[in-house]
Amino acid sequence: MASRHLSRSIVMQSLYEWDFYGRKEGALDEVLERNITDFGPGLENLEFVRQLAHGVVKHMIEIDNIIEKAAPEWPIAQIPIIDRNVLRIGLFELLYSNKEEVPPKVAINEAIELAKNFSGQISGKFINGVLGTVFKQLEQKE
């Protein structure tokens, strides 16, 4: 598994657990470090994992608002926890990451793969639809 893909998987699993247990202050770092130890021994760029997780949390309100606008029939609380956090990661990378480091189509494809691996085919289509909608809106603004 490629290093960045593994990093995204660890972030998704950590955000899932943190979200599931009520998003307690300071708990994400503990979950993240445990998951890095359990699932990413020898992972080269630990800073990417931490920056991605903390970036998602820092921008979560804006990201959740974007999700609700892009998928109005799905209130954020009704989206399965895995899908919700995959969308958050994908949107964070799509909106806030360095486009030379993570091109938009890579961010979308990685999110779809996370959804397929951890949730299912239908989730992959849902993630693709939401991120595709946001990407098209971004392209129109530019």
C-alpha positions in Angstrom: 0.0 0.0 0.0 1.4 3.4 -1.0 2.6 5.6 1.9 0.1 8.4 1.3 -2.8 6.0 0.9 -1.9 4.2 4.1 -1.7 7.7 5.8 -5.2 8.6 4.6 -6.5 5.2 5.8 -5.0 5.9 9.3 -6.5 9.4 9.3 -9.9 8.0 8.3 -9.9 5.3 10.9 -8.8 7.9 13.6 -11.5 10.4 12.6 -14.1 7.6 12.6 -13.2 6.6 16.1 -13.0 10.2 17.4 -16.3 11.0 15.7 -18.0 7.8 17.0 -17.0 8.5 20.6 -18.3 12.1 20.6 -15.3 14.2 19.4 -13.8 14.7 22.8 -11.2 17.5 23.1 -7.7 16.1 22.9 -8.8 12.5 22.1 -7.9 12.7 18.5 -4.2 12.9 19.1 -4.3 9.8 21.3 -6.3 7.9 18.8 -4.1 9.0 15.9 -0.9 8.0 17.7 -2.3 4.6 18.6 -3.4 4.0 15.0 0.0 5.1 13.6 1.6 2.6 15.9 -0.8 -0.2 15.1 -1.3 0.3 11.4 1.7 2.4 10.2 4.9 1.0 11.6 7.7 2.4 9.5 5.5 5.0 7.8 7.8 7.6 6.5 5.9 10.9 6.6 4.1 11.0 9.9 3.7 14.7 9.6 1.4 14.2 6.6 -0.9 12.0 8.8 -1.0 14.6 11.6 -1.5 17.6 9.3 -4.3 15.9 7.4 -6.1 14.9 10.6 -5.7 18.3 12.2 -6.5 20.1 9.0 -9.8 18.3 8.7 -10.7 19.1 12.3 -9.7 22.7 11.9 -11.9 23.2 8.9 -14.7 20.7 9.9 -17.5 23.3 10.2 -16.8 24.7 6.7 -16.4 21.2 5.3 -19.6 19.9 6.9 -21.5 23.0 5.5 -20.1 22.2 2.0 -21.2 18.5 2.4 -24.8 19.6 3.3 -25.0 21.9 0.3 -23.6 19.3 -2.1 -25.8 16.6 -0.7 -28.9 18.4 0.6 -31.0 15.2 0.9 -28.4 13.9 3.4 -28.1 15.9 6.6 -24.6 15.4 8.0 -25.8 13.4 11.0 -27.5 10.9 8.7 -24.5 10.2 6.6 -22.7 7.0 7.8 -19.7 7.9 10.0 -17.2 6.3 7.6 -18.6 8.1 4.6 -18.8 11.4 6.5 -15.2 11.2 7.4 -14.0 10.1 4.0 -15.9 13.1 2.6 -14.2 15.4 5.1 -10.7 14.1 4.1 -11.5 14.4 0.4 -12.9 17.9 0.8 -10.0 19.0 3.0 -7.5 17.8 0.3 -9.6 19.3 -2.5 -10.0 22.7 -0.9 -7.1 23.3 1.4 -4.1 21.2 0.3 -1.3 22.1 -2.0 -2.6 21.3 -5.5 0.9 20.4 -6.7 1.2 17.9 -3.9 -2.3 16.5 -4.1 -4.0 17.3 -7.5 -7.8 17.5 -7.2 -8.4 14.3 -9.1 -6.0 12.4 -6.8 -7.9 13.7 -3.8 -11.2 12.5 -5.3 -9.8 9.1 -6.4 -8.2 8.5 -3.0 -11.5 9.3 -1.2 -13.4 7.0 -3.5 -10.9 4.2 -2.8 -11.2 4.8 1.0 -15.0 4.6 0.7 -14.8 1.4 -1.3 -12.3 -0.2 1.1 -14.0 0.7 4.3 -17.7 1.2 3.4 -18.8 -0.2 0.0 -19.4 0.3 -3.7 -22.5 2.5 -3.1 -20.5 4.7 -0.7 -17.8 5.1 -3.4 -20.5 6.4 -5.8 -21.9 8.7 -3.2 -18.4 10.1 -2.4 -17.7 10.5 -6.1 -21.0 12.4 -6.6 -20.4 14.8 -3.7 -16.7 15.5 -4.4 -17.4 15.7 -8.2 -20.1 18.3 -7.5 -17.8 20.4 -5.4 -14.9 20.0 -7.9 -17.1 21.2 -10.8 -18.2 24.2 -8.7 -14.5 25.0 -8.0 -13.7 24.8 -11.7 -16.5 27.2 -12.6 -15.2 29.8 -10.1 -11.7 29.7 -11.6 
